[in-house]
Amino acid sequence: MIEVRRVSKSFKGVKALNDVSFTIDRGEFVLLLGPNGSGKTTLLRCMVGLLSFQGEILIDGMDVRGESRRVRRIVGYLPQNLSLYNDMTCYQVLDFFSNLRGVDIVLEDVLEPLGLMDKADTKIGELSGGMRQKLGLTIALLGDPEILLLDEPFNNMDAEGRAEAIKLLLNLRERGKTIIVSTHTISGLLPISDRIIIMEGGKVISHSTSRELLKILNLSYKVHILANGSINVSEGIVTRHPTGWITVSTNNLLKTLDEIIGSVDGRIIVEEPDVDELIMRIKREI
């Protein structure tokens, strides 16, 4: 479905991408992992034809450089920084982008999956960062594209919003969509990804299945909850602090969030493994 062949890109003599190659099969869920500045955003922008580059990128057999418009018809792209007019409402923005893509929409169908229906008449400038990110993901899904390229889709989302977005991605995966999620955090996606491509300094330093990577890494997340009452989780270690905070240490972030959200009325903060430390551990093993 996606072929990236020896792709390089430089900005003012500095290489942002250095001979990057990989292939992605139809229906795969791929995590593109790396610290900020590793080249992930540049790579995604090349893949949708927004940047010139050296090498070759084929999307469903189409050459991105010569057929970028055709490519973008089957790709839903969420940029890392989405710019929208603050005076437009959510509905107006969706109507604008659906017209650009030449698709008809039913407002409830596109807004309801991420809980945005009550924000239809809200102006963009009045949305929180997490709500703007949800709207960006909704825009990327317009027209039911076969391929999704999502750059830091969970930026500014709270724990509940992240859980909603991941459930939506899992549903899309079950429908056979090809999905690439670019992130500088693990985001709880490693166990549910088919493959992980790790980038550093503009290069691919590791390309493996999630099963192979999980053998190397023992991931542990900490979910901090400020709430009254008890916390019931099926796995993990629960620690209560004198400040009123409760910490759940878990290896299964998605399951833990699913059990907590909805049963707890309070603040939830997710503490993830440090990606730089994980990359160091991976490099020692490869």
Buried (B, 14 or more C-beta within 10 A) or exposed (E): BBBBEEBBBBEEEEBBBBBBEBEBEEBBBBBBBBBEBBBBBBBBBBBBBBBEBEBBBBBBEBBBBEBBEBBBEBBBBBBBEBEBEEEBBBBBBBBEBBEEBEEEBEBEEBBEBBEBEEBBEBBBEEBEEBBBBBBBBBBBBBBEBBBBBBBBBBBEBBBBBBBBBBBBBBEBBEEEBBBBBBBBBBBBBBBBBBBBBBBBBBBBBBBBEBEEBBEBBEBBBBBBBBBEEEBEBEEBEBEEEEEEBBBBBBBBBBBBBBBBBEEBEBEBEBEBBEBEEBBEEBEEEE
